[in-house]
Amino acid sequence: MKGFWHDAAEFFPILMNGVALTIVVTIGSLLLSTVLGLIWAMMRVSGIKALSMLSASLINVIRGIPIIVLLFYLYFVMPDLGVTLSALQAAILGLGIAYSAYQAENFRAGIEAIDKGQIEAAQSIGMGWWLTMRRVVLPQAVRIVLPPYGNVMIMMLKDSSQASTITVAELALQGKLIASSTFKNTSVFTLVALMYLTMSIPLILLVRHFEKRAGKR
């Protein structure tokens, strides 16, 4: 045990550099997936058949491609098509696109959970579709989707480790590099696991808080 704490003190500063990149990837991809997911969801519920079918097709395609394959495509294939992305940009874009499909389904479920009578009432007083969405539907839908949104944040934090496959030196890759050079696999990966857990616990508690609030309504 004493050896672990000695190794932890030695490796912690290096791993913290990885934590910083992990947070950047997670926040960047979360913001992108939120924006794209909301767009896909609005297309699905727009009532315009062409937009609804296009959105459904995009969501199915995205969900059918493994995240790691999407990352490889963005980082290794796109340069052949004339678009060169840094590893960090590819990681944020890849994770953001991958998770936008799950965000879209969460948002769509939240929107469709709103009582249709409220929508009809808003339209009866002259509100257009977009104004009804913005003032009546979306504010209520946000409260409904908060718990699953929190779960997406947790999954995205953990899946940010896949960015290591395209050389983003986040926490998982930093741990792998240290372990390969020191052969202290137990100490390094125990510390890496604890650091991921430390980042996840506040999100887990936040999700539990949202679930309790939603349950009281």
N, C-alpha and C positions, 0 to 999 in steps of 0.2 A: 504493500500500500504506500509505503514511504517513497518507493521508486516511482509510482504513478504521479504523486504530487510533485516530485522533482521534475519529471518529464512534462507535466502540465505547465509548470512555471516556465520551462524552457520553450515549449512550443506554442503557448497561448498567444504571445504577441504576433507570431506568424499567422496563426489561424484567424486572428482578428482581422487581418487584411482580407482573408477569404470571407469572413462574416460581412464585411462592408460591401463586397461585391454581391454576395447573396442577397442582401437587403436591396441593393440597387436593381438587380434582376427581378426580384419579387415585386417591388413597387412599380417598376416600369411596365412589366408584363401585366400586372393587375389593372393598371390604368388603361392600357391598350385593350385588354380583354373586356373591360367594363364598357368602354365606348363602342367597340365592335359588337359586343353582345347585345347592347341596347339597340343598335342599328338593326341587327338581324331580327330581334324580337319585334321591333316596330314594323318591320317589313312583313313579318308573319301575321300580325294582327291588323294590318292596314285595310283589309277587305279587298285589296287589289290582287286578283288571282295570280298575275304574272310575278308580282313582287313576292307574294307568299310562296309560290313554287320555287323561285330563285333562292329565297332565304332558306327554305327547307333543304334544297339541294346542297347549298353551301355548308349548312350545318352537318348534313350527313357525310359529305366528303371530308370535312375537317375532323369529325369524330372518328372516321375510318382510317385516318393516317396516324401512326404512332408518333409521339412527340419527337423522339430521337431521329426518326426519318425526316420529319419536317425541319429539324435543326440542321441535319446534314445537307438537305436540299438548299436551304437558304445560305449556308456557309460555303459549301463546296461546289454546288451546281450553278447558283446565280452568277458567280463571276464569269462562267462560260457564256452567259447570256448578256454580259456587259454591265451587271450590277454587282458591285463589290461591297460587302458589309463587313464591319469589324466583328470579332467574335461576340462582343457584348451586344452590339446592335442585333445580330442574328439571334442571340439567345432571347432577348426581350421580344423581338418580333415573332419568333417561333412559338414561345410560350404564350404570348398574347393572343396569337391567332388560334392556337390549339384550345386554349381555355375560353375563347369567345363563344364557342359552340355551346359549352356547358352554361356559361353566363346567359346566353340567349334563351335557353330552355327555362332557366330559373326566372328570368324577367318575364317571359311569355306566360308562365304559370301564374306569376304574381298579377299580371295585367288581367288575365282571364278570370281570376278569382274575384275581381271587383264586380259588385252587383250591376247587372245590365240596366237596371232601373235608373241608377245614377247617371249612366251614360245617356240614356234616353231623355232624362230630365234636363241634362246639360244641353243637349242638342235642341230640345224643345224651346229653350230660351235664347236660341240663336248662336250657341257656341259651335264653331267648326270642329272637325275631327282633331286637328292638332291642338287647338285651345282646350278641348275636352281632355285630351291626354295630359297636357301640361298642368292643368289646374285641378282636375278631378281625379283622374285615374292614377297617374304616376306617383303623386304624393302618398296615396294609400298603398300602392303596390310596393313602394320602397320598404315599408314596414313589414310587409309579408315576406319579401325576399332577403331580408337581413340575415336570418339564421343560415340559409343555404349559401349566401354570399360569404359569410364568415368561414364556412367549411371550405369554400373555394380558395380563400386566402391561405388556409392551412395547407391544403394540397399543393398550392402553387409554391409556397415556401419550401416544401419538401422536394417538389419536382424541379426546383431551380438547380438542384444537384446535377440534372441532366445537361446543364450548360457546360459541365466539365468535359463532355464528349467533344466539344468544339473549342477546347483550350481556354475557356473562361476560368480564370484562377479563383473560383469561388471556394467556399468552405470544403466541399468534398474533394476537389482537386488539390487544394493545399494539403489536406490530410493525406491524400494518396502520395503526393510528392515527398512529404516528410517521412511517411512510413517506408517508402521505397529506399530512401537514403539512410535511414537510421535503423531499419528493421525492428522498430518498436511498434509493431502493429497493434498490440493490445492497448497500450497507453494512448496512441494517437487516435484510433478509431473510437475508443471509449470517450475520449475528450470531444471528438467531433459529434458523436451521438448526443452527448450532454449539451453541447452548444446548440444543436438543432432543437433539442427538447426545451432548452431555456427560451429560445425564440418562439416556439410553438405554444407554450403554456399560456402566455397572455392572450393569444388569439383564441385558444380553447376556452378560456374563462369569458372572453368577450362573446363568443358564440353562445355559451351557456346563458349569459345575461340576456342576449337577444331572444333566445328561445323561451326564457321565463317570462319576459315582457310580452312576447307574442301569445303565450299561453293564457295570459290574464285577460286578453281581449275577447 
